């Protein structure tokens, strides 16, 4: 790695200091700031040419820990609603009132409960990730941030796409999540779908 390093704000390619335009994509190097690739050594460059702060990508294990914290917090929020639904069923079962199967209201209420759980997770994830925090509570506790490929805050729409992309990440034994341990920029499948990165702030 050379003593003086800058990175293109558009494609992230490494360039020699003092260059006016990116050698890979032609972007004006004097415009915009973006986080650099993980592990980069950043030192002062030629005056007038921006140098980008080094922010390491968040790896698989710290992201898993953030995920677990979020699941615990969401569980605390949603548990009272689940208990309200389950207690009448348990009471009927104890009294032997369900020999002919559960009451009809169970089959109409259960889909609503599942839908409410999905809506809660979606709003929690998308609203916080697209907020000024750029992170859910779990990620914020661990000082992680979600950005677009240029290091900018993402929109609610992109955060929504990222959330529902997690459905694909969870398929086939969570391979989409495990990809974050092996991809160059520590991207899970849903990050690739939404065009996002997760950084250690």
C-alpha positions as a Markdown table, in Angstrom:
| # | Residue | x | y | z |
|---|---|---|---|---|
| 1 | Unk | 0.0 | 0.0 | 0.0 |
| 2 | Unk | 1.5 | 3.4 | -1.0 |
| 3 | Unk | 2.1 | 6.1 | 1.7 |
| 4 | Unk | -0.7 | 8.3 | 0.4 |
| 5 | Unk | -4.0 | 6.7 | -0.5 |
| 6 | Unk | -7.3 | 8.0 | -1.8 |
| 7 | Unk | -10.4 | 6.1 | -2.9 |
| 8 | Unk | -13.0 | 6.9 | -5.5 |
| 9 | Unk | -16.3 | 8.1 | -4.1 |
| 10 | Unk | -18.2 | 6.3 | -6.9 |
| 11 | Unk | -16.6 | 2.9 | -7.4 |
| 12 | Unk | -14.2 | 2.7 | -4.3 |
| 13 | Unk | -11.2 | 2.0 | -6.5 |
| 14 | Unk | -7.7 | 2.9 | -5.1 |
| 15 | Unk | -6.1 | 5.8 | -6.8 |
| 16 | Unk | -2.8 | 7.6 | -6.7 |
| 17 | Unk | -2.9 | 11.0 | -4.8 |
| 18 | Unk | -3.2 | 14.1 | -6.8 |
| 19 | Unk | -5.2 | 12.5 | -9.6 |
| 20 | Unk | -8.2 | 14.6 | -10.8 |
| 21 | Unk | -10.2 | 11.6 | -12.0 |
| 22 | Unk | -10.6 | 8.0 | -11.0 |
| 23 | Unk | -8.4 | 5.7 | -13.1 |
| 24 | Unk | -11.2 | 3.0 | -13.1 |
| 25 | Unk | -14.5 | 4.9 | -13.7 |
| 26 | Unk | -13.5 | 8.5 | -14.5 |
| 27 | Unk | -15.3 | 10.0 | -11.4 |
| 28 | Unk | -14.1 | 13.5 | -10.3 |
| 29 | Unk | -11.9 | 12.7 | -7.3 |
| 30 | Unk | -12.4 | 16.1 | -5.8 |
| 31 | Unk | -16.2 | 15.5 | -5.2 |
| 32 | Unk | -17.7 | 13.6 | -2.3 |
| 33 | Unk | -16.5 | 11.6 | 0.6 |
| 34 | Unk | -16.9 | 7.9 | 1.2 |
| 35 | Unk | -15.7 | 5.3 | 3.6 |
| 36 | Unk | -12.6 | 3.4 | 2.4 |
| 37 | Unk | -12.3 | -0.4 | 2.1 |
| 38 | Unk | -11.6 | -2.3 | 5.3 |
| 39 | Unk | -8.1 | -2.2 | 6.7 |
| 40 | Unk | -6.9 | 0.7 | 4.5 |
| 41 | Unk | -4.1 | 2.8 | 5.8 |
| 42 | Unk | -5.0 | 6.4 | 5.4 |
| 43 | Unk | -2.5 | 9.2 | 5.5 |
| 44 | Unk | -2.6 | 12.9 | 4.4 |
| 45 | Unk | -2.7 | 13.2 | 0.6 |
| 46 | Unk | -2.1 | 16.1 | -1.8 |
| 47 | Unk | -3.8 | 19.3 | -0.6 |
| 48 | Unk | -7.2 | 19.7 | -2.2 |
| 49 | Unk | -7.7 | 16.0 | -2.8 |
| 50 | Unk | -10.0 | 14.3 | -0.2 |
| 51 | Unk | -8.7 | 11.5 | 1.9 |
| 52 | Unk | -11.4 | 9.0 | 3.1 |
| 53 | Unk | -11.7 | 7.8 | 6.7 |
| 54 | Unk | -11.0 | 4.1 | 7.2 |
| 55 | Unk | -14.1 | 2.3 | 8.4 |
| 56 | Unk | -13.9 | -1.5 | 8.6 |
| 57 | Unk | -16.7 | -3.6 | 7.4 |
| 58 | Unk | -18.8 | -5.4 | 10.0 |
| 59 | Unk | -18.1 | -9.1 | 10.0 |
| 60 | Unk | -20.4 | -12.1 | 10.4 |
| 61 | Unk | -20.1 | -12.6 | 14.2 |
| 62 | Unk | -20.7 | -9.1 | 15.3 |
| 63 | Unk | -23.7 | -8.9 | 12.9 |
| 64 | Unk | -25.0 | -12.1 | 14.3 |
| 65 | Unk | -24.7 | -10.6 | 17.8 |
| 66 | Unk | -26.6 | -7.5 | 16.7 |
| 67 | Unk | -29.3 | -9.7 | 15.2 |
| 68 | Unk | -29.7 | -11.6 | 18.5 |
| 69 | Unk | -30.0 | -8.4 | 20.4 |
| 70 | Unk | -32.7 | -7.2 | 18.0 |
| 71 | Unk | -34.6 | -10.5 | 18.3 |
| 72 | Unk | -34.6 | -10.3 | 22.1 |
| 73 | Unk | -35.9 | -6.7 | 22.1 |
| 74 | Unk | -38.6 | -7.6 | 19.6 |
| 75 | Unk | -39.5 | -10.6 | 21.7 |
| 76 | Unk | -39.9 | -8.4 | 24.7 |
| 77 | Unk | -42.3 | -6.1 | 22.8 |
| 78 | Unk | -44.3 | -8.9 | 21.2 |
| 79 | Unk | -44.5 | -11.4 | 24.1 |
| 80 | Unk | -47.5 | -9.7 | 25.8 |
| 81 | Unk | -49.6 | -10.0 | 22.6 |
| 82 | Unk | -48.7 | -13.7 | 22.2 |
| 83 | Unk | -49.7 | -14.4 | 25.8 |
| 84 | Unk | -53.0 | -12.7 | 25.3 |
| 85 | Unk | -53.6 | -15.0 | 22.4 |
| 86 | Unk | -52.3 | -18.2 | 23.9 |
| 87 | Unk | -53.7 | -18.0 | 27.5 |
| 88 | Unk | -57.4 | -18.7 | 26.4 |
| 89 | Unk | -56.2 | -21.7 | 24.3 |
| 90 | Unk | -54.2 | -23.1 | 27.2 |
| 91 | Unk | -57.1 | -22.6 | 29.6 |
| 92 | Unk | -59.5 | -24.4 | 27.3 |
| 93 | Unk | -57.0 | -27.3 | 26.9 |
| 94 | Unk | -56.5 | -27.7 | 30.6 |
| 95 | Unk | -60.3 | -27.8 | 31.1 |
| 96 | Unk | -60.6 | -30.5 | 28.4 |
| 97 | Unk | -62.7 | -28.2 | 26.2 |
| 98 | Unk | -60.7 | -28.8 | 23.0 |
| 99 | Unk | -61.5 | -32.5 | 22.4 |
| 100 | Unk | -63.0 | -31.5 | 19.1 |
| 101 | Unk | -60.2 | -29.2 | 18.2 |
| 102 | Unk | -59.5 | -25.5 | 18.9 |
| 103 | Unk | -62.3 | -22.9 | 18.6 |
| 104 | Unk | -63.0 | -21.2 | 15.3 |
| 105 | Unk | -61.6 | -17.9 | 16.5 |
| 106 | Unk | -58.1 | -19.4 | 16.7 |
| 107 | Unk | -58.0 | -19.8 | 12.9 |
| 108 | Unk | -59.0 | -16.3 | 12.3 |
| 109 | Unk | -56.8 | -14.7 | 15.0 |
| 110 | Unk | -53.6 | -16.6 | 14.4 |
| 111 | Unk | -53.0 | -15.2 | 10.8 |
| 112 | Unk | -53.6 | -11.7 | 12.2 |
| 113 | Unk | -51.0 | -12.4 | 15.0 |
| 114 | Unk | -48.5 | -13.6 | 12.4 |
| 115 | Unk | -49.2 | -10.6 | 10.2 |
| 116 | Unk | -48.7 | -8.2 | 13.2 |
| 117 | Unk | -45.4 | -9.8 | 14.0 |
| 118 | Unk | -44.1 | -9.3 | 10.4 |
| 119 | Unk | -45.3 | -5.7 | 10.3 |
| 120 | Unk | -43.6 | -5.0 | 13.7 |
| 121 | Unk | -40.3 | -6.5 | 12.5 |
| 122 | Unk | -40.5 | -4.6 | 9.1 |
| 123 | Unk | -41.2 | -1.2 | 10.7 |
| 124 | Unk | -38.7 | -1.7 | 13.4 |
| 125 | Unk | -36.0 | -2.6 | 10.9 |
| 126 | Unk | -36.8 | -0.3 | 8.0 |
| 127 | Unk | -37.6 | 2.8 | 10.1 |
| 128 | Unk | -34.5 | 2.6 | 12.3 |
| 129 | Unk | -32.1 | 1.6 | 9.4 |
| 130 | Unk | -33.3 | 4.5 | 7.3 |
| 131 | Unk | -33.2 | 7.0 | 10.3 |
| 132 | Unk | -30.3 | 9.2 | 11.3 |
| 133 | Unk | -29.1 | 6.2 | 13.4 |
| 134 | Unk | -28.7 | 4.1 | 10.3 |
| 135 | Unk | -29.0 | 1.1 | 12.5 |
| 136 | Unk | -31.4 | -1.0 | 14.5 |
| 137 | Unk | -31.0 | -0.9 | 18.3 |
| 138 | Unk | -28.9 | -4.1 | 18.2 |
| 139 | Unk | -26.5 | -2.6 | 15.6 |
| 140 | Unk | -26.5 | 0.8 | 17.4 |
| 141 | Unk | -25.4 | -0.9 | 20.6 |
| 142 | Unk | -22.5 | -2.5 | 18.8 |
| 143 | Unk | -21.7 | 0.7 | 16.9 |
| 144 | Unk | -22.6 | -0.6 | 13.4 |
| 145 | Unk | -24.1 | 1.4 | 10.6 |
| 146 | Unk | -25.9 | 0.5 | 7.4 |
| 147 | Unk | -25.2 | 2.6 | 4.3 |
| 148 | Unk | -25.5 | 2.5 | 0.5 |
| 149 | Unk | -22.4 | 1.6 | -1.5 |
| 150 | Unk | -21.1 | 5.2 | -1.3 |
| 151 | Unk | -21.4 | 5.4 | 2.4 |
| 152 | Unk | -24.7 | 7.4 | 2.5 |
| 153 | Unk | -27.8 | 7.0 | 4.6 |
| 154 | Unk | -30.3 | 4.7 | 2.8 |
| 155 | Unk | -34.0 | 5.5 | 2.1 |
| 156 | Unk | -37.0 | 3.8 | 3.8 |
| 157 | Unk | -37.7 | 2.1 | 0.5 |
| 158 | Unk | -34.2 | 0.6 | 0.2 |
| 159 | Unk | -34.4 | -0.4 | 3.9 |
| 160 | Unk | -37.7 | -2.1 | 3.2 |
| 161 | Unk | -36.2 | -4.0 | 0.3 |
| 162 | Unk | -33.3 | -5.0 | 2.5 |
| 163 | Unk | -35.6 | -6.3 | 5.1 |
| 164 | Unk | -37.6 | -8.5 | 2.8 |
| 165 | Unk | -34.4 | -9.6 | 1.1 |
| 166 | Unk | -33.6 | -11.3 | 4.5 |
| 167 | Unk | -36.3 | -13.8 | 3.6 |
| 168 | Unk | -34.1 | -15.0 | 0.8 |
| 169 | Unk | -31.0 | -14.9 | 3.1 |
| 170 | Unk | -32.8 | -17.2 | 5.5 |
| 171 | Unk | -33.6 | -19.8 | 2.9 |
| 172 | Unk | -31.4 | -23.0 | 2.6 |
| 173 | Unk | -30.0 | -23.0 | 6.1 |
| 174 | Unk | -29.4 | -19.3 | 6.3 |
| 175 | Unk | -26.7 | -19.4 | 3.6 |
| 176 | Unk | -27.6 | -15.8 | 2.6 |
| 177 | Unk | -26.6 | -14.6 | 6.1 |
| 178 | Unk | -23.4 | -16.8 | 6.2 |
| 179 | Unk | -22.3 | -15.1 | 3.0 |
| 180 | Unk | -21.3 | -12.1 | 5.2 |
| 181 | Unk | -18.4 | -14.2 | 6.5 |
| 182 | Unk | -16.9 | -14.8 | 3.1 |
| 183 | Unk | -17.7 | -11.9 | 0.7 |
| 184 | Unk | -15.2 | -9.2 | 0.0 |
| 185 | Unk | -17.2 | -6.4 | 1.6 |
| 186 | Unk | -18.8 | -8.6 | 4.3 |
| 187 | Unk | -22.1 | -8.4 | 2.5 |
| 188 | Unk | -24.9 | -10.8 | 3.2 |
| 189 | Unk | -27.3 | -11.7 | 0.3 |
| 190 | Unk | -29.8 | -9.1 | 1.4 |
| 191 | Unk | -27.1 | -6.5 | 1.3 |
| 192 | Unk | -26.2 | -7.4 | -2.2 |
| 193 | Unk | -29.9 | -7.3 | -3.2 |
| 194 | Unk | -30.4 | -3.8 | -1.6 |
| 195 | Unk | -26.9 | -2.5 | -2.5 |
| 196 | Unk | -25.9 | -1.8 | 1.1 |
| 197 | Unk | -22.9 | -2.2 | 3.4 |
| 198 | Unk | -22.6 | -2.6 | 7.1 |
| 199 | Unk | -19.7 | -0.7 | 8.8 |
| 200 | Unk | -18.2 | -0.5 | 12.2 |
| 201 | Unk | -18.7 | 3.1 | 13.1 |
